[in-house]
Amino acid sequence: MLLIKSFTTILFITAILSNIANGADRTKMLNLVNAERRKVNLPDLRLDSQLNNAAQKHTDYMARTNILSHYENSQDPGVRIKAQGYNWSTYGENIAQGQLTEDEVMKAWMSDPPHRDNILGKMFKHLGVGYSSQGNFWTQDFAAPL
């Protein structure tokens, strides 16, 4: 019984840690995004592991190069998302640098029409989040499957 309880505890902790990206809480970001979507009667998004991978890899690239850009080695977000195994019908991406918390970056994105449009995109179903404390880079990848 103790072995099962320990294993269950390890699985729970692993699940929590998988939603933390270098100090950013993906679940908190998802909740902030969905709170904005609910204000305009849009359905909630769900976190997607492939989008999380795409967002985190791009965030790590931006932190490593200290360049805020949607492009990585001439690849746009759609190519990067597909490379992680997500076959999308549509996608969008928000990036930012300098904000220290999920609340701060969401406030900045919601204040800018193109970023706000991604957060409130009617066509999106899934969200991926990346963060790096090295330069405080952020990425949100939005998509809907084929």
N, C-alpha and C positions, 0 to 999 in steps of 0.2 A: 504494500500500500504506500509506503514511504517513497519507493522508487517511482511509482506512478505520479504521486503528488509532486515530486521534484521535477520529473519530466514535464508535467503540465506547467509548472512554474517557469521552467526554462523556455518552453514554447511561448508563453505569455510575454515574457521579457523580450524574446526575439521578435515577436510581433510588434511590440512597442518600439523597439530600436529600429526596425525596418522603416518606420514612419518618421525617423529623425534623420535629417540630412545634414551632417556636419554641424549640428547645433540648431538647425531649424526644424520645427515640428510640422511635418507634412499634414498631419491631421488637423492641427490648428489652422494651417493655410486653407485646407479644404473647407473647414467650417466657416472661415471668413469669406471665401468665395461663394459658398452656398448661401450664406446670410444675405449677401448682395443680390444673388439671383432670386431669392425668395421675395425680396422687396418689390420685384417686378414680375412676380408670379411665374418664374422659370423653374424647371425641374432641377433637382440637385445633380451635381456631377459626382463621379466616383473616382477615387485614386486608381491608377493603373500602374503596375510595376514596370511595364515596358516604357511608359511615358516618364515615370520616375527616373529610370535609367538614362533615357535620352536627355532629360532636363539636368540631371546631376553631371553627366559626362560633359555637357556643354558648359555648365557652370564651372566645372573644374578647368576646362580649357580657357575660359575667360579669366579665371583667377591666375592660372599659370602664365598667360600672356599679358595680363593686365589690360585687356582690350574688351570693351563692351560692344558686342556685335552679334547679330543674328546669324552670321556666317562663320563657319569653322572650316578652314582649308577649302574654301570655295563651296562648301556644302551648305544648303539652306536647311531650315528646320525640318521640312518634309523628308529630305534624304536622311537626316540624322534619326528622325523618328522611325522611319521604315527600317533603318539599319538595326534597330533594337527589336524588330519583329512585329511592330504594330502596323497593320495594313489599314491605312486611313482613307476615308472618303473626303475629309476636310481636316485642316489643322490650323492652329494659331499659336503664337508664342509671345510672351511678355518677358522682357529682361530688365534688370535694374542693377544699380551699383550704389553702395553707400548706406543704405538703410540698415538699421541694426536689428529690427524685429519684424515679424510677420505683419503686425499692425501698421508699422511705418511704411513698409513697402506697398501694402494694400491701399493705404491712404494715397500714396503717390500715384499708383496705377489708376485708382478710381477717379483721380483728378485730371487724368489725361484721356481724351476721347478714344484714341485708337486702343489703348490698353483696356479701358473700360469696356469697349466693344468686344474684346476677346473674353473678358470675365463674364459678360452678359450674352455671349454668343448662343443663340437659340439652337444652333446645329451641333454644339459640342455635347459629348456624353462623358468624357473622361478627362482627368487632370493628372499631370506629373509635375513634381516640384523638385528643384535643385537649389542648393545654397552652399556658399563657401565663405567662411569667416576671413579668409585671406582676400581682403579688399571688399568684403561684404557684397558679393555678387549673388544675384537671384535669377532663377529661371522658372517660368510657368509654361508648360507645354499642354495645350488643349487639343483634343481630337475627337473624332467620331469614326467608328470602324466602317469598313466597306459593307 
